[in-house]
Amino acid sequence: TIRRYADTVDPPIKGLWSANEKVALEEAIGVSYAGKRVLVAMKHVGLNVAADPFMNVAVSGAHGGLVIAVADDPSMHSSQNEQDSRYFADFAQVPCLEPANQQECYDLTREAFELSEALRIPVLLRLVTRLAHSRARVIPTAPRAQNEANYVPDASLFTLIPSNARRAYAKLLDKQPAMVEYAEASATNALTLREGRRPAIVASGVAWNYLQESLGSALDAYHLLRIGCYPLPTGKLRALLDASTEVVVVEEGYPFIERCISAQ
């Protein structure tokens, strides 16, 4: 699809196949190091193959926007396992965006590039089978011109020998408060508090659709927190817990949010 679309736009988009996911991500990292925006796509089991460059580029950081789109496969429709890529993003200490529908796939991909370039860090875009295997109309916005190739201010951070890696890792740790601040302000992390103490529901990604289909107008009886951006917005979570008699978590995949709430 990208190759077909690339022939119709100006400036052109370059789409490439790679030998495997590790090579694909390494090629994408090279494009980012050159200052240009790049997206690399794979399945969740492909992220295992690409784990080495993924963990290291989290430390070295990005230059041009670097977005890694990963399609998880809950219930293993065509995969060896149903691992949850949110744990990979948490492990690497990088942001993860989780769209609920096709329009959000489009909008959050653009947002992911902006976030990547603002914080100089790779961003994981998490999809799931039921989203990737469905279609809907999407309203596009004006395309943004590709970056010009440009040198990085400190290329030594991209060479992860220990002396450089320690400095780079310190920079990654320094970015963590900005990631949490971004998650707190994100419109995709929407908190709705009703009057009085009552039960609450937390839902993430495509599970938000399941919740709406199942309960409909009955949702008005609950406090709600919709999650679409990680790290989790701890301030909104704390406010929800303080206002609630009980909390139900609805998420597609592993109990990632549930475990984080239990720690609160």
C-alpha positions as a Markdown table, in Angstrom:
| # | Residue | x | y | z |
|---|---|---|---|---|
| 1 | Thr | 0.0 | 0.0 | 0.0 |
| 2 | Ile | 2.8 | 2.4 | 0.9 |
| 3 | Arg | 4.6 | 1.6 | -2.4 |
| 4 | Arg | 1.4 | 2.3 | -4.4 |
| 5 | Tyr | 0.7 | 5.5 | -2.5 |
| 6 | Ala | 4.3 | 6.6 | -2.9 |
| 7 | Asp | 3.9 | 6.9 | -6.6 |
| 8 | Thr | 1.1 | 9.4 | -6.3 |
| 9 | Val | 2.6 | 12.0 | -3.9 |
| 10 | Asp | 5.1 | 14.7 | -4.0 |
| 11 | Pro | 7.6 | 14.6 | -2.4 |
| 12 | Pro | 7.7 | 10.8 | -2.8 |
| 13 | Ile | 7.6 | 8.3 | 0.1 |
| 14 | Lys | 10.2 | 5.6 | 0.1 |
| 15 | Gly | 8.9 | 2.1 | 1.2 |
| 16 | Leu | 11.3 | -0.8 | 1.6 |
| 17 | Trp | 11.2 | -4.5 | 2.5 |
| 18 | Ser | 14.0 | -5.8 | 4.7 |
| 19 | Ala | 15.5 | -9.2 | 5.4 |
| 20 | Asn | 13.9 | -9.3 | 8.8 |
| 21 | Glu | 12.5 | -7.1 | 11.6 |
| 22 | Lys | 15.9 | -6.4 | 13.2 |
| 23 | Val | 17.4 | -5.3 | 9.8 |
| 24 | Ala | 14.2 | -3.2 | 9.2 |
| 25 | Leu | 14.6 | -1.4 | 12.5 |
| 26 | Glu | 18.3 | -0.9 | 12.1 |
| 27 | Glu | 17.7 | 0.7 | 8.6 |
| 28 | Ala | 15.0 | 2.9 | 10.1 |
| 29 | Ile | 17.3 | 4.0 | 12.9 |
| 30 | Gly | 19.9 | 5.0 | 10.3 |
| 31 | Val | 17.2 | 7.2 | 8.6 |
| 32 | Ser | 16.4 | 8.7 | 11.9 |
| 33 | Tyr | 20.1 | 9.4 | 12.7 |
| 34 | Ala | 20.2 | 11.3 | 9.4 |
| 35 | Gly | 17.5 | 13.6 | 10.6 |
| 36 | Lys | 14.5 | 12.3 | 8.5 |
| 37 | Arg | 11.2 | 10.8 | 9.8 |
| 38 | Val | 10.7 | 7.1 | 9.4 |
| 39 | Leu | 8.2 | 4.4 | 10.4 |
| 40 | Val | 9.0 | 0.7 | 10.7 |
| 41 | Ala | 6.2 | -1.9 | 11.0 |
| 42 | Met | 6.1 | -5.4 | 12.3 |
| 43 | Lys | 4.2 | -7.9 | 14.4 |
| 44 | His | 4.7 | -8.4 | 18.1 |
| 45 | Val | 6.9 | -11.5 | 17.5 |
| 46 | Gly | 8.9 | -9.5 | 15.1 |
| 47 | Leu | 9.7 | -7.1 | 17.9 |
| 48 | Asn | 11.4 | -10.0 | 19.6 |
| 49 | Val | 13.8 | -10.2 | 16.6 |
| 50 | Ala | 14.3 | -6.5 | 16.7 |
| 51 | Ala | 14.7 | -6.3 | 20.5 |
| 52 | Asp | 18.4 | -5.5 | 20.4 |
| 53 | Pro | 18.2 | -2.3 | 18.3 |
| 54 | Phe | 14.9 | -1.4 | 19.9 |
| 55 | Met | 16.4 | -1.4 | 23.4 |
| 56 | Asn | 19.6 | 0.4 | 22.3 |
| 57 | Val | 17.9 | 3.2 | 20.2 |
| 58 | Ala | 15.8 | 4.0 | 23.4 |
| 59 | Val | 19.2 | 4.8 | 25.0 |
| 60 | Ser | 20.8 | 6.5 | 22.1 |
| 61 | Gly | 17.7 | 8.4 | 21.2 |
| 62 | Ala | 16.3 | 9.4 | 17.8 |
| 63 | His | 17.1 | 12.4 | 15.6 |
| 64 | Gly | 14.4 | 12.5 | 13.0 |
| 65 | Gly | 11.1 | 11.1 | 14.2 |
| 66 | Leu | 11.2 | 7.3 | 14.7 |
| 67 | Val | 7.9 | 5.5 | 15.0 |
| 68 | Ile | 7.7 | 1.7 | 15.5 |
| 69 | Ala | 4.3 | 0.3 | 14.6 |
| 70 | Val | 3.7 | -3.1 | 16.2 |
| 71 | Ala | 0.6 | -5.3 | 15.7 |
| 72 | Asp | -0.1 | -7.5 | 18.6 |
| 73 | Asp | -2.2 | -10.6 | 18.2 |
| 74 | Pro | -4.4 | -11.4 | 21.2 |
| 75 | Ser | -5.9 | -14.9 | 21.0 |
| 76 | Met | -3.2 | -15.9 | 18.5 |
| 77 | His | -5.1 | -15.8 | 15.3 |
| 78 | Ser | -1.9 | -16.1 | 13.3 |
| 79 | Ser | 1.0 | -16.0 | 15.8 |
| 80 | Gln | 3.1 | -18.2 | 18.0 |
| 81 | Asn | 2.1 | -16.3 | 21.2 |
| 82 | Glu | 0.0 | -13.3 | 22.3 |
| 83 | Gln | 2.6 | -11.2 | 24.0 |
| 84 | Asp | 1.8 | -7.6 | 24.8 |
| 85 | Ser | 4.2 | -5.0 | 23.3 |
| 86 | Arg | 3.3 | -2.4 | 26.0 |
| 87 | Tyr | 5.7 | -4.3 | 28.2 |
| 88 | Phe | 8.4 | -3.8 | 25.7 |
| 89 | Ala | 7.8 | 0.0 | 25.6 |
| 90 | Asp | 7.8 | 0.1 | 29.4 |
| 91 | Phe | 11.0 | -2.1 | 29.5 |
| 92 | Ala | 12.7 | 0.3 | 27.1 |
| 93 | Gln | 11.3 | 3.4 | 28.9 |
| 94 | Val | 9.8 | 4.9 | 25.8 |
| 95 | Pro | 6.3 | 6.2 | 25.1 |
| 96 | Cys | 3.6 | 3.9 | 23.7 |
| 97 | Leu | 0.4 | 5.2 | 21.9 |
| 98 | Glu | -2.5 | 2.8 | 21.6 |
| 99 | Pro | -5.3 | 3.9 | 19.1 |
| 100 | Ala | -8.9 | 2.7 | 19.5 |
| 101 | Asn | -10.0 | 3.1 | 15.9 |
| 102 | Gln | -8.7 | 3.8 | 12.4 |
| 103 | Gln | -9.0 | 7.6 | 12.7 |
| 104 | Glu | -6.9 | 7.4 | 15.9 |
| 105 | Cys | -4.4 | 5.2 | 14.0 |
| 106 | Tyr | -3.9 | 8.1 | 11.6 |
| 107 | Asp | -4.0 | 10.9 | 14.2 |
| 108 | Leu | -1.7 | 9.1 | 16.7 |
| 109 | Thr | 0.8 | 8.2 | 14.1 |
| 110 | Arg | 1.2 | 11.9 | 13.3 |
| 111 | Glu | 1.3 | 12.6 | 17.0 |
| 112 | Ala | 3.9 | 9.9 | 17.5 |
| 113 | Phe | 6.3 | 11.6 | 15.0 |
| 114 | Glu | 5.8 | 14.9 | 16.8 |
| 115 | Leu | 6.5 | 13.4 | 20.2 |
| 116 | Ser | 9.5 | 11.5 | 18.9 |
| 117 | Glu | 11.1 | 14.7 | 17.5 |
| 118 | Ala | 10.1 | 16.7 | 20.6 |
| 119 | Leu | 11.8 | 14.3 | 23.0 |
| 120 | Arg | 14.4 | 12.8 | 20.6 |
| 121 | Ile | 13.2 | 9.3 | 21.4 |
| 122 | Pro | 11.5 | 6.4 | 19.5 |
| 123 | Val | 7.8 | 6.0 | 20.0 |
| 124 | Leu | 5.9 | 2.6 | 19.9 |
| 125 | Leu | 2.5 | 2.6 | 18.2 |
| 126 | Arg | 0.6 | -0.5 | 19.4 |
| 127 | Leu | -2.1 | -2.0 | 17.3 |
| 128 | Val | -4.0 | -5.3 | 17.7 |
| 129 | Thr | -5.6 | -7.8 | 15.4 |
| 130 | Arg | -9.1 | -6.6 | 15.5 |
| 131 | Leu | -8.0 | -3.1 | 14.6 |
| 132 | Ala | -5.5 | -4.1 | 12.0 |
| 133 | His | -8.0 | -6.4 | 10.2 |
| 134 | Ser | -10.8 | -3.8 | 10.0 |
| 135 | Arg | -11.5 | -0.8 | 7.8 |
| 136 | Ala | -13.1 | 2.6 | 8.2 |
| 137 | Arg | -13.1 | 6.0 | 6.6 |
| 138 | Val | -10.3 | 8.4 | 7.8 |
| 139 | Ile | -10.3 | 12.1 | 7.5 |
| 140 | Pro | -6.7 | 13.2 | 6.7 |
| 141 | Thr | -5.0 | 16.5 | 7.4 |
| 142 | Ala | -2.5 | 18.4 | 5.3 |
| 143 | Pro | 0.7 | 16.4 | 4.8 |
| 144 | Arg | 3.9 | 17.6 | 6.5 |
| 145 | Ala | 7.0 | 17.9 | 4.4 |
| 146 | Gln | 9.8 | 15.5 | 5.1 |
| 147 | Asn | 12.7 | 16.8 | 7.1 |
| 148 | Glu | 15.9 | 17.7 | 5.3 |
| 149 | Ala | 18.8 | 15.5 | 6.2 |
| 150 | Asn | 20.9 | 17.1 | 8.9 |
| 151 | Tyr | 23.8 | 16.2 | 11.2 |
| 152 | Val | 23.1 | 15.4 | 14.9 |
| 153 | Pro | 24.6 | 17.8 | 17.5 |
| 154 | Asp | 26.5 | 15.0 | 19.3 |
| 155 | Ala | 27.0 | 11.9 | 17.2 |
| 156 | Ser | 29.0 | 10.2 | 20.0 |
| 157 | Leu | 25.6 | 9.4 | 21.7 |
| 158 | Phe | 24.8 | 7.1 | 18.8 |
| 159 | Thr | 27.9 | 5.0 | 19.4 |
| 160 | Leu | 27.0 | 3.1 | 22.5 |
| 161 | Ile | 30.4 | 2.2 | 24.0 |
| 162 | Pro | 30.1 | 2.3 | 27.8 |
| 163 | Ser | 31.4 | 5.9 | 28.3 |
| 164 | Asn | 28.9 | 7.2 | 25.7 |
| 165 | Ala | 26.1 | 4.9 | 26.8 |
| 166 | Arg | 26.2 | 6.1 | 30.4 |
| 167 | Arg | 25.7 | 9.7 | 29.3 |
| 168 | Ala | 23.0 | 8.7 | 26.8 |
| 169 | Tyr | 21.2 | 6.6 | 29.5 |
| 170 | Ala | 21.2 | 9.5 | 31.9 |
| 171 | Lys | 19.5 | 11.6 | 29.2 |
| 172 | Leu | 16.9 | 8.9 | 28.8 |
| 173 | Leu | 16.2 | 9.0 | 32.5 |
| 174 | Asp | 16.0 | 12.8 | 32.4 |
| 175 | Lys | 13.2 | 12.5 | 29.8 |
| 176 | Gln | 10.9 | 10.3 | 32.0 |
| 177 | Pro | 9.1 | 13.2 | 33.7 |
| 178 | Ala | 8.4 | 14.8 | 30.3 |
| 179 | Met | 6.8 | 11.5 | 29.2 |
| 180 | Val | 4.6 | 11.4 | 32.2 |
| 181 | Glu | 3.7 | 15.0 | 31.8 |
| 182 | Tyr | 2.8 | 14.3 | 28.2 |
| 183 | Ala | 0.6 | 11.4 | 29.1 |
| 184 | Glu | -1.2 | 13.4 | 31.8 |
| 185 | Ala | -2.0 | 16.1 | 29.2 |
| 186 | Ser | -2.9 | 13.8 | 26.3 |
| 187 | Ala | -6.5 | 13.9 | 25.1 |
| 188 | Thr | -6.4 | 10.2 | 24.6 |
| 189 | Asn | -6.1 | 9.7 | 28.4 |
| 190 | Ala | -9.5 | 11.0 | 29.1 |
| 191 | Leu | -10.8 | 11.1 | 32.7 |
| 192 | Thr | -14.5 | 11.5 | 33.4 |
| 193 | Leu | -15.5 | 11.8 | 37.0 |
| 194 | Arg | -19.2 | 11.8 | 38.0 |
| 195 | Glu | -20.7 | 13.1 | 41.2 |
| 196 | Gly | -20.0 | 11.1 | 44.4 |
| 197 | Arg | -18.2 | 7.9 | 45.0 |
| 198 | Arg | -19.1 | 5.1 | 42.6 |
| 199 | Pro | -17.6 | 2.2 | 40.6 |
| 200 | Ala | -15.1 | 3.1 | 37.9 |
| 201 | Ile | -13.9 | 1.6 | 34.6 |
| 202 | Val | -10.5 | 1.9 | 33.0 |
| 203 | Ala | -10.3 | 0.9 | 29.3 |
| 204 | Ser | -7.5 | 1.1 | 26.8 |
| 205 | Gly | -7.2 | 1.0 | 23.0 |
| 206 | Val | -9.7 | -1.1 | 21.1 |
| 207 | Ala | -11.2 | -2.3 | 24.4 |
| 208 | Trp | -12.9 | 1.1 | 24.7 |
| 209 | Asn | -15.0 | 0.0 | 21.7 |
| 210 | Tyr | -16.0 | -3.2 | 23.4 |
| 211 | Leu | -17.0 | -1.3 | 26.5 |
| 212 | Gln | -19.2 | 1.1 | 24.5 |
| 213 | Glu | -20.8 | -1.7 | 22.6 |
| 214 | Ser | -21.5 | -3.7 | 25.8 |
| 215 | Leu | -22.8 | -1.0 | 28.1 |
| 216 | Gly | -23.8 | 2.0 | 26.0 |
| 217 | Ser | -25.7 | 4.6 | 28.0 |
| 218 | Ala | -25.1 | 2.6 | 31.2 |
| 219 | Leu | -21.6 | 3.9 | 31.2 |
| 220 | Asp | -23.1 | 7.1 | 32.6 |
| 221 | Ala | -23.2 | 5.3 | 36.0 |
| 222 | Tyr | -19.4 | 4.9 | 36.2 |
| 223 | His | -16.3 | 7.1 | 36.6 |
| 224 | Leu | -14.3 | 6.5 | 33.4 |
| 225 | Leu | -10.7 | 6.6 | 32.4 |
| 226 | Arg | -9.8 | 5.9 | 28.8 |
| 227 | Ile | -6.2 | 5.2 | 28.1 |
| 228 | Gly | -4.4 | 5.7 | 24.8 |
| 229 | Cys | -1.0 | 7.0 | 25.8 |
| 230 | Tyr | 1.7 | 5.4 | 28.0 |
| 231 | Pro | 3.4 | 5.8 | 30.5 |
| 232 | Leu | 0.2 | 5.8 | 32.4 |
| 233 | Pro | -1.1 | 9.1 | 33.7 |
| 234 | Thr | -0.5 | 8.5 | 37.4 |
| 235 | Gly | -2.2 | 11.7 | 38.4 |
| 236 | Lys | -5.5 | 10.9 | 36.6 |
| 237 | Leu | -5.2 | 7.3 | 37.9 |
| 238 | Arg | -4.8 | 8.6 | 41.5 |
| 239 | Ala | -7.9 | 10.9 | 41.1 |
| 240 | Leu | -9.9 | 8.0 | 39.8 |
| 241 | Leu | -9.0 | 5.6 | 42.6 |
| 242 | Asp | -9.7 | 8.3 | 45.2 |
| 243 | Ala | -13.2 | 8.8 | 43.8 |
| 244 | Ser | -14.1 | 5.2 | 43.3 |
| 245 | Thr | -15.6 | 2.3 | 45.3 |
| 246 | Glu | -14.2 | -0.3 | 42.9 |
| 247 | Val | -12.3 | -0.3 | 39.6 |
| 248 | Val | -12.8 | -2.6 | 36.6 |
| 249 | Val | -10.0 | -2.7 | 34.0 |
| 250 | Val | -10.8 | -3.6 | 30.3 |
| 251 | Glu | -7.7 | -4.0 | 28.1 |
| 252 | Glu | -6.8 | -6.0 | 25.1 |
| 253 | Gly | -3.8 | -8.3 | 26.0 |
| 254 | Tyr | -2.0 | -8.8 | 29.2 |
| 255 | Pro | -3.1 | -7.2 | 32.5 |
| 256 | Phe | -0.7 | -4.3 | 32.1 |
| 257 | Ile | -2.9 | -1.5 | 33.4 |
| 258 | Glu | -4.4 | -3.8 | 36.1 |
| 259 | Arg | -0.9 | -4.5 | 37.6 |
| 260 | Cys | 0.0 | -0.8 | 37.6 |
| 261 | Ile | -3.3 | 0.1 | 39.3 |
| 262 | Ser | -2.6 | -2.6 | 41.9 |
| 263 | Ala | 0.7 | -0.9 | 42.7 |
| 264 | Gln | -1.2 | 2.3 | 43.4 |
